[in-house]
Amino acid sequence: MDKQTTFEMFIRQRTKSLTDRLDAATHDKSDEAIRRLRVGIKRWRTLYRLVMKLRPPLGKPGKVERGVKRVFKRAGTVRTNQLNRQLIAPLRLPANLEKDVDRYFKKRGKKDRKRLQKAVKTLNINRLTKETRLIGHAEAVISPLRMTHQLSRLMEHEAEAISELPLTDASTEQLHTVRKHLKALIELGEVTLMLTPDKSMTRVMQRAKTLQRRLRNWHDQIVLIDRINDYVARHPAVLTPAKTRALYKRLDTRTQRQTTRIRHEVAKLSQWLPLLTPWQTVLSV
């Protein structure tokens, strides 16, 4: 089976996976269903963007991509609220405050879920499937060499974006930027490995995924602090100044420990990041 046929099947499989996850998310309110929906969208959008780079005549991003992007954003807010509620327990908040904060997050989560359901219903699944067929048709006239070359260029772009950041003593914003580029690099790497299996690159990909998970867990804590800041600002009478200081001291202590660890790991990125773009020669299209 040649690479073109394999790639076309890969696109269809990921689209089927996404439509299944969209359907599941309309009935299943669990954390896992939302997580799987977001992963499915990221995988589909990576392929879509790849083909758009190779076949610009297909046009500018249309209703399907905008609709998928909207669902991804709405699912992200629901996922954040789910994680916030999970992360509250270890903070040892006063019982009344913990109950109030949890109710606050639950209320926000309910509102965000309604917006997600509306976005999912607005997304036309038939149009999504049709768009995938257009991608498949475009892929049929793309040479495997061009596809591999474009993948390498996209991966190098993400790797360069990471390497240009100050990886030692990176700020919170810079660490978050590293995470975003690393996620994109991993998704592109998955497609690359599907087309050209490479055991050595697979091992490096696993390392990248581990770092990305740790960055995600660290970022969840940062988001939680932002949400609690929002809660305290909206409900200034719920805590005395002394209790507010004590709460933020606990938050800061835990977050600083995680930030120190993640900075140490990110600082090592420059040593093995080039292994995610192992090709040495420039391919001609």
TILOKE-213810 format. One record per atom (N, C-alpha, C): atom name; x, y, z. Coordinates in steps of 0.02 Angstrom, whole numbers. Layout:
// residues N
REC:atom:xx:yy:zz
REC:CA:X:Y:Z .
...
This chain:
// residues 285
REC:atom:xx:yy:zz
REC:N:43:-60:0 .
REC:CA:0:0:0 .
REC:C:44:62:0 .
REC:N:36:109:-47 .
REC:CA:80:167:-52 .
REC:C:62:219:1 .
REC:N:105:270:6 .
REC:CA:96:320:59 .
REC:C:33:361:48 .
REC:N:17:375:-15 .
REC:CA:-42:414:-29 .
REC:C:-105:380:-3 .
REC:N:-112:316:-21 .
REC:CA:-171:278:1 .
REC:C:-172:274:77 .
REC:N:-115:261:107 .
REC:CA:-110:257:180 .
REC:C:-131:323:212 .
REC:N:-108:378:184 .
REC:CA:-124:443:211 .
REC:C:-199:459:205 .
REC:N:-228:442:148 .
REC:CA:-300:454:138 .
REC:C:-340:414:189 .
REC:N:-321:352:201 .
REC:CA:-356:312:251 .
REC:C:-346:342:321 .
REC:N:-286:368:333 .
REC:CA:-271:399:398 .
REC:C:-317:459:410 .
REC:N:-328:500:359 .
REC:CA:-373:557:364 .
REC:C:-444:534:380 .
REC:N:-467:484:344 .
REC:CA:-535:460:355 .
REC:C:-544:430:425 .
REC:N:-492:394:448 .
REC:CA:-496:365:515 .
REC:C:-500:419:569 .
REC:N:-460:471:560 .
REC:CA:-460:525:611 .
REC:C:-525:565:608 .
REC:N:-554:572:549 .
REC:CA:-618:607:543 .
REC:C:-673:565:575 .
REC:N:-673:499:563 .
REC:CA:-722:455:594 .
REC:C:-715:457:670 .
REC:N:-653:457:693 .
REC:CA:-640:461:765 .
REC:C:-669:526:793 .
REC:N:-659:582:757 .
REC:CA:-685:646:780 .
REC:C:-760:647:782 .
REC:N:-793:623:730 .
REC:CA:-867:623:729 .
REC:C:-895:579:784 .
REC:N:-862:523:798 .
REC:CA:-883:479:853 .
REC:C:-877:515:920 .
REC:N:-823:552:928 .
REC:CA:-812:588:991 .
REC:C:-859:647:999 .
REC:N:-876:679:943 .
REC:CA:-926:732:945 .
REC:C:-994:704:968 .
REC:N:-1012:647:940 .
REC:CA:-1075:615:959 .
REC:C:-1074:595:1032 .
REC:N:-1017:567:1055 .
REC:CA:-1012:545:1125 .
REC:C:-1018:603:1173 .
REC:N:-988:660:1154 .
REC:CA:-988:719:1198 .
REC:C:-1057:749:1208 .
REC:N:-1104:733:1163 .
REC:CA:-1172:759:1171 .
REC:C:-1212:719:1222 .
REC:N:-1187:659:1239 .
REC:CA:-1222:617:1287 .
REC:C:-1182:605:1351 .
REC:N:-1116:606:1346 .
REC:CA:-1072:590:1401 .
REC:C:-1042:654:1430 .
REC:N:-1053:668:1493 .
REC:CA:-1028:729:1524 .
REC:C:-964:719:1563 .
REC:N:-934:660:1556 .
REC:CA:-875:644:1596 .
REC:C:-814:684:1573 .
REC:N:-764:688:1618 .
REC:CA:-702:722:1602 .
REC:C:-668:688:1542 .
REC:N:-671:622:1541 .
REC:CA:-638:584:1488 .
REC:C:-668:598:1419 .
REC:N:-734:604:1416 .
REC:CA:-766:619:1352 .
REC:C:-745:686:1324 .
REC:N:-739:736:1368 .
REC:CA:-717:803:1346 .
REC:C:-644:801:1325 .
REC:N:-603:766:1363 .
REC:CA:-532:760:1346 .
REC:C:-524:727:1278 .
REC:N:-561:672:1267 .
REC:CA:-556:636:1203 .
REC:C:-579:679:1144 .
REC:N:-630:720:1156 .
REC:CA:-654:764:1103 .
REC:C:-600:814:1083 .
REC:N:-567:843:1132 .
REC:CA:-514:892:1117 .
REC:C:-455:860:1081 .
REC:N:-437:799:1101 .
REC:CA:-382:763:1067 .
REC:C:-402:748:995 .
REC:N:-464:726:985 .
REC:CA:-487:711:917 .
REC:C:-486:772:872 .
REC:N:-505:830:899 .
REC:CA:-504:892:860 .
REC:C:-433:911:842 .
REC:N:-387:907:891 .
REC:CA:-317:926:877 .
REC:C:-288:883:822 .
REC:N:-303:818:823 .
REC:CA:-276:773:773 .
REC:C:-304:789:704 .
REC:N:-369:802:700 .
REC:CA:-400:817:635 .
REC:C:-374:883:607 .
REC:N:-368:934:649 .
REC:CA:-345:999:626 .
REC:C:-273:997:601 .
REC:N:-232:954:631 .
REC:CA:-162:947:608 .
REC:C:-161:923:536 .
REC:N:-202:872:520 .
REC:CA:-205:847:452 .
REC:C:-234:898:404 .
REC:N:-286:932:426 .
REC:CA:-319:982:384 .
REC:C:-270:1037:365 .
REC:N:-233:1061:415 .
REC:CA:-185:1115:402 .
REC:C:-129:1092:357 .
REC:N:-108:1030:365 .
REC:CA:-55:1003:322 .
REC:C:-76:1005:249 .
REC:N:-136:981:234 .
REC:CA:-160:979:165 .
REC:C:-172:1050:139 .
REC:N:-195:1095:183 .
REC:CA:-205:1164:161 .
REC:C:-138:1196:140 .
REC:N:-84:1176:173 .
REC:CA:-18:1201:154 .
REC:C:2:1174:86 .
REC:N:-17:1112:72 .
REC:CA:2:1080:10 .
REC:C:-44:1098:-48 .
REC:N:-107:1112:-32 .
REC:CA:-156:1126:-84 .
REC:C:-194:1191:-69 .
REC:N:-162:1249:-71 .
REC:CA:-196:1313:-58 .
REC:C:-259:1324:-100 .
REC:N:-263:1298:-163 .
REC:CA:-324:1310:-202 .
REC:C:-388:1285:-171 .
REC:N:-383:1242:-119 .
REC:CA:-444:1219:-86 .
REC:C:-481:1276:-52 .
REC:N:-447:1331:-43 .
REC:CA:-481:1390:-16 .
REC:C:-461:1407:55 .
REC:N:-489:1463:79 .
REC:CA:-475:1485:146 .
REC:C:-516:1445:196 .
REC:N:-497:1447:261 .
REC:CA:-535:1411:311 .
REC:C:-609:1429:308 .
REC:N:-652:1379:303 .
REC:CA:-723:1390:296 .
REC:C:-762:1375:358 .
REC:N:-826:1363:349 .
REC:CA:-871:1351:406 .
REC:C:-850:1291:447 .
REC:N:-825:1239:413 .
REC:CA:-807:1178:450 .
REC:C:-750:1192:498 .
REC:N:-696:1221:473 .
REC:CA:-639:1234:518 .
REC:C:-657:1283:574 .
REC:N:-696:1334:557 .
REC:CA:-717:1381:609 .
REC:C:-761:1347:661 .
REC:N:-805:1302:637 .
REC:CA:-848:1266:683 .
REC:C:-810:1219:728 .
REC:N:-761:1184:699 .
REC:CA:-719:1139:738 .
REC:C:-679:1178:790 .
REC:N:-652:1236:769 .
REC:CA:-613:1278:815 .
REC:C:-657:1302:872 .
REC:N:-720:1320:857 .
REC:CA:-766:1343:909 .
REC:C:-780:1287:959 .
REC:N:-792:1227:935 .
REC:CA:-804:1170:980 .
REC:C:-743:1158:1024 .
REC:N:-683:1161:994 .
REC:CA:-622:1150:1031 .
REC:C:-615:1200:1088 .
REC:N:-630:1263:1073 .
REC:CA:-624:1316:1124 .
REC:C:-675:1306:1179 .
REC:N:-737:1290:1160 .
REC:CA:-790:1278:1211 .
REC:C:-774:1217:1255 .
REC:N:-749:1164:1222 .
REC:CA:-730:1104:1260 .
REC:C:-673:1120:1309 .
REC:N:-629:1165:1289 .
REC:CA:-573:1185:1332 .
REC:C:-597:1218:1396 .
REC:N:-647:1261:1391 .
REC:CA:-672:1294:1452 .
REC:C:-707:1244:1498 .
REC:N:-743:1196:1469 .
REC:CA:-774:1144:1511 .
REC:C:-721:1103:1545 .
REC:N:-670:1083:1507 .
REC:CA:-616:1043:1534 .
REC:C:-580:1080:1590 .
REC:N:-569:1145:1582 .
REC:CA:-536:1184:1634 .
REC:C:-575:1184:1698 .
REC:N:-641:1192:1693 .
REC:CA:-682:1191:1754 .
REC:C:-681:1123:1787 .
REC:N:-681:1070:1748 .
REC:CA:-677:1003:1777 .
REC:C:-612:995:1816 .
REC:N:-558:1017:1786 .
REC:CA:-492:1011:1819 .
REC:C:-489:1055:1881 .
REC:N:-517:1115:1877 .
REC:CA:-516:1160:1935 .
REC:C:-548:1127:1995 .
REC:N:-605:1095:1984 .
REC:CA:-641:1063:2040 .
REC:C:-601:1005:2069 .
REC:N:-563:970:2026 .
REC:CA:-521:915:2051 .
REC:C:-462:942:2092 .
REC:N:-437:1000:2073 .
REC:CA:-377:1027:2104 .
REC:C:-391:1065:2169 .
REC:N:-454:1078:2184 .
REC:CA:-471:1115:2244 .
REC:C:-455:1075:2307 .
REC:N:-471:1009:2306 .
REC:CA:-466:967:2366 .
REC:C:-399:972:2402 .
REC:N:-342:966:2366 .
REC:CA:-278:967:2402 .
REC:C:-260:1035:2433 .
REC:N:-299:1087:2420 .
REC:CA:-282:1154:2445 .
REC:C:-298:1163:2519 .
REC:N:-338:1118:2547 .
REC:CA:-359:1122:2617 .
REC:C:-392:1190:2633 .
REC:N:-440:1208:2592 .
REC:CA:-477:1270:2603 .
REC:C:-524:1261:2664 .
REC:N:-542:1315:2697 .
REC:CA:-594:1311:2749 .
REC:C:-657:1279:2719 .
REC:N:-691:1238:2758 .
REC:CA:-747:1198:2732 .
REC:C:-799:1240:2695 .
REC:N:-819:1296:2725 .
REC:CA:-870:1337:2694 .
REC:C:-845:1367:2628 .
REC:N:-782:1389:2629 .
REC:CA:-754:1419:2568 .
REC:C:-747:1367:2513 .
REC:N:-724:1307:2532 .
REC:CA:-717:1254:2482 .
REC:C:-784:1239:2449 .
REC:N:-837:1237:2490 .
REC:CA:-904:1224:2463 .
REC:C:-926:1280:2416 .
REC:N:-913:1343:2436 .
REC:CA:-933:1400:2395 .
REC:C:-894:1402:2329 .
REC:N:-829:1390:2333 .
REC:CA:-787:1392:2273 .
REC:C:-807:1336:2226 .
REC:N:-821:1277:2253 .
REC:CA:-842:1221:2212 .
REC:C:-908:1236:2177 .
REC:N:-954:1267:2214 .
REC:CA:-1019:1286:2185 .
REC:C:-1008:1338:2129 .
REC:N:-962:1384:2140 .
REC:CA:-945:1435:2090 .
REC:C:-920:1403:2025 .
REC:N:-872:1356:2032 .
REC:CA:-846:1322:1974 .
REC:C:-899:1279:1940 .
REC:N:-942:1248:1980 .
REC:CA:-995:1206:1953 .
REC:C:-1043:1247:1912 .
REC:N:-1059:1307:1937 .
REC:CA:-1105:1352:1901 .
REC:C:-1074:1374:1835 .
REC:N:-1010:1392:1837 .
REC:CA:-976:1412:1776 .
REC:C:-972:1354:1727 .
REC:N:-959:1294:1754 .
REC:CA:-954:1235:1711 .
REC:C:-1020:1219:1677 .
REC:N:-1075:1229:1712 .
REC:CA:-1141:1216:1683 .
REC:C:-1154:1264:1625 .
REC:N:-1136:1327:1634 .
REC:CA:-1144:1377:1581 .
REC:C:-1100:1360:1521 .
REC:N:-1038:1342:1536 .
REC:CA:-991:1325:1482 .
REC:C:-1013:1263:1444 .
REC:N:-1043:1215:1479 .
REC:CA:-1066:1154:1446 .
REC:C:-1123:1169:1398 .
REC:N:-1167:1214:1417 .
REC:CA:-1222:1233:1371 .
REC:C:-1194:1264:1308 .
REC:N:-1142:1305:1315 .
REC:CA:-1111:1336:1257 .
REC:C:-1076:1283:1214 .
REC:N:-1047:1232:1246 .
REC:CA:-1016:1178:1208 .
REC:C:-1068:1139:1169 .
REC:N:-1124:1122:1200 .
REC:CA:-1176:1085:1167 .
REC:C:-1204:1124:1107 .
REC:N:-1210:1189:1115 .
REC:CA:-1234:1231:1060 .
REC:C:-1184:1230:1002 .
REC:N:-1119:1233:1018 .
REC:CA:-1067:1233:966 .
REC:C:-1066:1166:930 .
REC:N:-1075:1111:967 .
REC:CA:-1076:1045:936 .
REC:C:-1135:1037:889 .
REC:N:-1194:1061:912 .
REC:CA:-1254:1056:870 .
REC:C:-1248:1099:807 .
REC:N:-1213:1155:813 .
REC:CA:-1205:1200:756 .
REC:C:-1158:1171:704 .
REC:N:-1111:1130:726 .
REC:CA:-1063:1100:680 .
REC:C:-1098:1048:637 .
REC:N:-1095:1056:572 .
REC:CA:-1128:1010:526 .
REC:C:-1083:950:513 .
REC:N:-1103:892:540 .
REC:CA:-1062:832:534 .
REC:C:-1056:810:462 .
REC:N:-1111:816:424 .
REC:CA:-1109:797:353 .
REC:C:-1059:841:315 .
REC:N:-1058:905:332 .
REC:CA:-1010:950:299 .
REC:C:-938:933:318 .
REC:N:-929:912:381 .
REC:CA:-863:891:403 .
REC:C:-839:830:364 .
REC:N:-884:782:354 .
REC:CA:-867:722:316 .
REC:C:-852:740:243 .
REC:N:-892:786:216 .
REC:CA:-881:807:146 .
REC:C:-813:841:140 .
REC:N:-796:883:189 .
REC:CA:-731:918:188 .
REC:C:-674:868:188 .
REC:N:-684:813:224 .
REC:CA:-632:761:227 .
REC:C:-623:729:158 .
REC:N:-679:719:122 .
REC:CA:-673:691:54 .
REC:C:-634:738:9 .
REC:N:-646:804:18 .
REC:CA:-608:852:-22 .
REC:C:-533:848:-6 .
REC:N:-518:839:57 .
REC:CA:-448:831:77 .
REC:C:-419:770:45 .
REC:N:-458:715:46 .
REC:CA:-435:653:16 .
REC:C:-422:660:-59 .
REC:N:-467:696:-94 .
REC:CA:-458:707:-166 .
REC:C:-395:749:-179 .
REC:N:-385:800:-138 .
REC:CA:-325:841:-146 .
REC:C:-262:800:-134 .
REC:N:-265:758:-83 .
REC:CA:-208:716:-66 .
REC:C:-187:671:-123 .
REC:N:-237:651:-164 .
REC:CA:-222:604:-218 .
REC:C:-173:632:-269 .
REC:N:-167:699:-274 .
REC:CA:-121:729:-322 .
REC:C:-59:758:-289 .
REC:N:-51:743:-224 .
REC:CA:8:767:-189 .
REC:C:59:710:-185 .
REC:N:119:722:-208 .
REC:CA:170:670:-207 .
REC:C:192:657:-135 .
REC:N:210:595:-120 .
REC:CA:235:580:-53 .
REC:C:295:623:-34 .
REC:N:337:640:-83 .
REC:CA:396:681:-70 .
REC:C:376:750:-46 .
REC:N:327:781:-81 .
REC:CA:303:847:-60 .
REC:C:273:844:10 .
REC:N:235:791:23 .
REC:CA:203:785:88 .
REC:C:255:780:144 .
REC:N:306:738:132 .
REC:CA:359:729:182 .
REC:C:398:793:191 .
REC:N:410:828:136 .
REC:CA:446:891:139 .
REC:C:407:943:180 .
REC:N:342:948:167 .
REC:CA:301:997:203 .
REC:C:298:981:278 .
REC:N:292:917:293 .
REC:CA:292:896:363 .
REC:C:357:917:398 .
REC:N:413:905:363 .
REC:CA:477:922:393 .
REC:C:483:998:404 .
REC:N:457:1037:357 .
REC:CA:459:1110:364 .
REC:C:416:1133:423 .
REC:N:357:1104:429 .
REC:CA:313:1123:484 .
REC:C:343:1104:552 .
REC:N:373:1044:555 .
REC:CA:404:1023:618 .
REC:C:464:1067:635 .
REC:N:504:1084:584 .
REC:CA:561:1127:596 .
REC:C:539:1196:620 .
REC:N:483:1220:593 .
REC:CA:456:1284:614 .
REC:C:439:1283:689 .
REC:N:405:1230:711 .
REC:CA:386:1224:782 .
REC:C:448:1216:825 .
REC:N:496:1176:803 .
REC:CA:557:1166:842 .
REC:C:597:1231:848 .
REC:N:600:1269:794 .
REC:CA:636:1333:795 .
REC:C:601:1383:841 .
REC:N:534:1382:841 .
REC:CA:497:1427:885 .
REC:C:512:1413:958 .
REC:N:521:1349:975 .
REC:CA:539:1330:1043 .
REC:C:611:1351:1058 .
REC:N:657:1336:1012 .
REC:CA:728:1349:1025 .
REC:C:743:1424:1030 .
REC:N:700:1466:1000 .
REC:CA:711:1538:1004 .
REC:C:689:1568:1070 .
REC:N:653:1529:1110 .
REC:CA:631:1552:1175 .
REC:C:687:1543:1227 .
REC:N:688:1583:1280 .
REC:CA:738:1573:1333 .
REC:C:718:1512:1375 .
REC:N:747:1455:1361 .
REC:CA:727:1393:1394 .
REC:C:753:1388:1466 .
REC:N:802:1428:1483 .
REC:CA:826:1431:1552 .
REC:C:793:1489:1588 .
REC:N:763:1475:1646 .
REC:CA:727:1527:1685 .
REC:C:672:1559:1643 .
REC:N:635:1519:1606 .
REC:CA:580:1545:1565 .
REC:C:524:1571:1610 .
REC:N:490:1624:1586 .
REC:CA:434:1651:1623 .
REC:C:373:1605:1616 .
REC:N:321:1620:1654 .
REC:CA:259:1580:1650 .
REC:C:232:1582:1578 .
REC:N:230:1642:1548 .
REC:CA:205:1648:1480 .
REC:C:248:1610:1431 .
REC:N:313:1612:1440 .
REC:CA:358:1576:1394 .
REC:C:351:1500:1401 .
REC:N:341:1477:1463 .
REC:CA:330:1405:1473 .
REC:C:266:1382:1438 .
REC:N:215:1424:1443 .
REC:CA:152:1407:1409 .
REC:C:162:1407:1333 .
REC:N:202:1453:1307 .
REC:CA:216:1454:1236 .
REC:C:255:1392:1215 .
REC:N:302:1371:1256 .
REC:CA:339:1308:1242 .
REC:C:290:1251:1237 .
REC:N:243:1248:1283 .
REC:CA:194:1193:1283 .
REC:C:154:1192:1218 .
REC:N:131:1251:1195 .
REC:CA:89:1254:1135 .
REC:C:128:1229:1074 .
REC:N:191:1251:1067 .
REC:CA:231:1230:1010 .
REC:C:249:1156:1015 .
REC:N:261:1132:1076 .
REC:CA:278:1062:1086 .
REC:C:219:1017:1068 .
REC:N:158:1039:1085 .
REC:CA:98:1000:1067 .
REC:C:92:995:991 .
REC:N:102:1051:957 .
REC:CA:98:1051:884 .
REC:C:152:1007:854 .
REC:N:211:1009:882 .
REC:CA:267:968:858 .
REC:C:251:894:866 .
REC:N:220:876:922 .
REC:CA:202:806:934 .
REC:C:150:782:884 .
REC:N:99:823:871 .
REC:CA:47:803:823 .
REC:C:76:793:754 .
REC:N:120:839:733 .
REC:CA:153:831:667 .
REC:C:198:770:667 .
REC:N:230:757:723 .
REC:CA:273:698:727 .
REC:C:234:634:720 .
REC:N:173:632:747 .
REC:CA:131:572:741 .
REC:C:116:558:668 .
REC:N:102:610:629 .
REC:CA:88:601:558 .
REC:C:152:578:522 .
REC:N:208:608:540 .
REC:CA:271:589:509 .
REC:C:287:516:521 .
REC:N:276:493:582 .
REC:CA:291:423:599 .
REC:C:242:376:564 .
REC:N:180:399:551 .
REC:CA:134:358:514 .
REC:C:159:347:443 .
REC:N:187:400:413 .
REC:CA:211:395:344 .
REC:C:280:361:341 .
REC:N:322:376:389 .
REC:CA:391:350:388 .
REC:C:409:327:459 .
REC:N:393:265:476 .
REC:CA:409:239:543 .
REC:C:484:244:558 .
REC:N:499:265:619 .
REC:CA:568:274:640 .
REC:C:572:261:715 .
REC:N:604:205:735 .
REC:CA:605:186:805 .
REC:C:641:237:849 .
REC:N:696:265:823 .
REC:CA:733:314:863 .
REC:C:692:377:875 .
REC:N:655:398:823 .
REC:CA:613:457:831 .
REC:C:554:442:876 .
REC:N:528:381:874 .
REC:CA:473:361:918 .
REC:C:493:369:991 .
REC:N:554:350:1008 .
REC:CA:578:357:1077 .
REC:C:581:430:1098 .
REC:N:604:473:1054 .
REC:CA:608:545:1069 .
REC:C:537:574:1076 .
REC:N:491:550:1035 .
REC:CA:421:572:1039 .
REC:C:392:555:1107 .
REC:N:407:498:1134 .
REC:CA:382:479:1200 .
REC:C:408:527:1253 .
REC:N:471:547:1246 .
REC:CA:499:595:1293 .
REC:C:464:662:1287 .
REC:N:450:682:1225 .
REC:CA:415:746:1214 .
REC:C:345:744:1244 .
REC:N:311:687:1237 .
REC:CA:244:680:1265 .
REC:C:245:684:1341 .
REC:N:295:654:1371 .
REC:CA:301:656:1444 .
REC:C:310:728:1468 .
REC:N:354:765:1435 .
REC:CA:365:835:1453 .
REC:C:301:876:1442 .
REC:N:266:862:1387 .
REC:CA:205:900:1372 .
REC:C:152:886:1426 .
REC:N:147:825:1450 .
REC:CA:98:809:1504 .
REC:C:116:847:1568 .
REC:N:181:850:1583 .
REC:CA:201:886:1644 .
REC:C:190:961:1637 .
REC:N:201:987:1578 .
REC:CA:186:1058:1566 .
REC:C:111:1070:1572 .
REC:N:70:1023:1548 .
REC:CA:-3:1029:1554 .
REC:C:-23:1031:1627 .
REC:N:4:985:1668 .
REC:CA:-14:982:1739 .
REC:C:7:1046:1774 .
REC:N:65:1072:1756 .
REC:CA:88:1135:1786 .
REC:C:41:1192:1765 .
REC:N:22:1194:1702 .
REC:CA:-21:1248:1677 .
REC:C:-90:1245:1710 .
REC:N:-114:1184:1725 .
REC:CA:-179:1178:1759 .
REC:C:-177:1215:1826 .
REC:N:-120:1211:1861 .
REC:CA:-114:1246:1925 .
REC:C:-116:1322:1915 .
REC:N:-84:1345:1862 .
REC:CA:-83:1417:1848 .
REC:C:-154:1441:1834 .
REC:N:-191:1402:1794 .
REC:CA:-260:1421:1778 .
REC:C:-304:1421:1841 .
REC:N:-293:1372:1885 .
REC:CA:-331:1370:1948 .
REC:C:-321:1433:1989 .
REC:N:-259:1456:1993 .
REC:CA:-245:1518:2030 .
REC:C:-283:1577:1999 .
REC:N:-283:1580:1933 .
REC:CA:-320:1634:1899 .
REC:C:-394:1631:1916 .
REC:N:-422:1569:1918 .
REC:CA:-493:1563:1933 .
REC:C:-509:1582:2005 .
REC:N:-464:1563:2051 .
REC:CA:-476:1581:2121 .
REC:C:-468:1656:2130 .
REC:N:-421:1687:2094 .
REC:CA:-415:1760:2095 .
REC:C:-480:1792:2073 .
REC:N:-510:1764:2020 .
REC:CA:-573:1789:1994 .
REC:C:-628:1782:2046 .
REC:N:-629:1724:2080 .
REC:CA:-680:1711:2131 .
REC:C:-673:1761:2189 .
REC:N:-612:1770:2213 .
REC:CA:-601:1815:2270 .
REC:C:-619:1887:2251 .
REC:N:-603:1906:2189 .
REC:CA:-620:1974:2167 .
REC:C:-695:1985:2164 .
REC:N:-732:1932:2144 .
REC:CA:-805:1938:2139 .
REC:C:-839:1931:2207 .
REC:N:-805:1900:2256 .
REC:CA:-834:1888:2322 .
REC:C:-784:1911:2376 .
REC:N:-772:1976:2380 .
REC:CA:-720:2001:2425 .
REC:C:-734:1991:2499 .
REC:N:-797:1977:2517 .
REC:CA:-814:1971:2588 .
REC:C:-808:1900:2615 .
REC:N:-792:1851:2572 .
REC:CA:-792:1782:2595 .
REC:C:-731:1764:2636 .
REC:N:-677:1802:2629 .
REC:CA:-615:1787:2666 .
REC:C:-590:1850:2701 .
REC:N:-565:1840:2762 .
REC:CA:-531:1896:2796 .
REC:C:-463:1906:2762 .
REC:N:-433:1964:2769 .
REC:CA:-367:1975:2740 .
REC:C:-316:1922:2761 .
REC:N:-319:1901:2824 .
REC:CA:-272:1851:2849 .
REC:C:-282:1784:2814 .
REC:N:-345:1764:2805 .
REC:CA:-358:1700:2771 .
REC:C:-341:1704:2697 .
REC:N:-351:1763:2668 .
REC:CA:-333:1771:2598 .
REC:C:-257:1763:2589 .
REC:N:-219:1794:2634 .
REC:CA:-146:1788:2631 .
REC:C:-124:1715:2640 .
REC:N:-157:1680:2687 .
REC:CA:-139:1610:2700 .
REC:C:-154:1566:2639 .
REC:N:-211:1580:2607 .
REC:CA:-230:1542:2548 .
REC:C:-179:1552:2493 .
REC:N:-162:1614:2478 .
REC:CA:-115:1628:2424 .
REC:C:-44:1603:2440 .
REC:N:-27:1601:2504 .
REC:CA:38:1574:2523 .
REC:C:42:1500:2505 .
REC:N:-12:1462:2519 .
REC:CA:-14:1391:2502 .
REC:C:-11:1382:2426 .
REC:N:-50:1422:2391 .
REC:CA:-51:1418:2318 .
REC:C:18:1433:2289 .
REC:N:48:1488:2313 .
REC:CA:113:1509:2287 .
REC:C:167:1458:2302 .
REC:N:166:1429:2362 .
REC:CA:217:1380:2381 .
REC:C:214:1319:2335 .
REC:N:154:1293:2324 .
REC:CA:148:1234:2282 .
REC:C:164:1250:2209 .
REC:N:140:1306:2185 .
REC:CA:152:1324:2115 .
REC:C:226:1338:2102 .
REC:N:259:1371:2150 .
REC:CA:330:1385:2141 .
REC:C:372:1321:2137 .
REC:N:354:1272:2178 .
REC:CA:389:1207:2175 .
REC:C:381:1176:2106 .
REC:N:319:1175:2081 .
REC:CA:306:1146:2014 .
REC:C:341:1186:1960 .
REC:N:341:1253:1966 .
REC:CA:373:1294:1916 .
REC:C:448:1282:1914 .
REC:N:478:1275:1972 .
REC:CA:550:1261:1975 .
REC:C:567:1195:1940 .
REC:N:526:1144:1953 .
REC:CA:538:1078:1923 .
REC:C:529:1081:1847 .
REC:N:476:1114:1825 .
REC:CA:462:1115:1753 .
REC:C:513:1157:1716 .
REC:N:537:1211:1747 .
REC:CA:590:1250:1716 .
REC:C:654:1209:1707 .
REC:N:668:1167:1756 .
REC:CA:728:1124:1753 .
REC:C:722:1076:1694 .
REC:N:662:1048:1684 .
REC:CA:652:1000:1628 .
REC:C:652:1035:1561 .
REC:N:621:1094:1558 .
REC:CA:619:1131:1494 .
REC:C:689:1154:1474 .
REC:N:731:1169:1523 .
REC:CA:799:1191:1508 .
REC:C:839:1138:1471 .
REC:N:819:1074:1480 .
REC:CA:854:1019:1446 .
REC:C:830:1008:1375 .
REC:N:777:1044:1356 .
REC:CA:747:1034:1289 .
REC:C:798:1044:1233 .
REC:N:841:1094:1240 .
REC:CA:888:1109:1187 .
REC:C:935:1051:1171 .
REC:N:943:1005:1220 .
REC:CA:989:949:1210 .
REC:C:960:896:1164 .
REC:N:894:886:1168 .
REC:CA:864:832:1129 .
REC:C:811:854:1079 .
REC:N:794:918:1079 .
REC:CA:745:943:1031 .
REC:C:764:929:958 .
REC:N:829:937:938 .
REC:CA:848:923:868 .
REC:C:833:851:847 .
REC:N:827:804:895 .
REC:CA:814:734:877 .
REC:C:742:725:851 .
REC:N:699:775:861 .
REC:CA:631:771:834 .
REC:C:629:794:761 .
REC:N:684:822:737 .
REC:CA:689:839:665 .
REC:C:754:809:640 .
REC:N:757:742:632 .
REC:CA:820:707:620 .
REC:C:847:711:549 .
REC:N:805:736:503 .
REC:CA:829:736:434 .
REC:C:886:786:425 .
REC:N:934:768:383 .
REC:CA:994:809:374 .
REC:C:995:846:308 .
REC:N:959:821:258 .
REC:CA:961:853:193 .
REC:C:895:886:176 .
REC:N:898:937:137 .
REC:CA:837:972:115 .
REC:C:807:935:57 .
REC:N:743:917:62 .
REC:CA:710:881:9 .
REC:C:688:929:-46 .
REC:N:692:908:-106 .
REC:CA:668:951:-161 .
REC:C:598:930:-180 .
REC:N:557:980:-195 .
REC:CA:487:966:-212 .
REC:C:479:963:-287 .
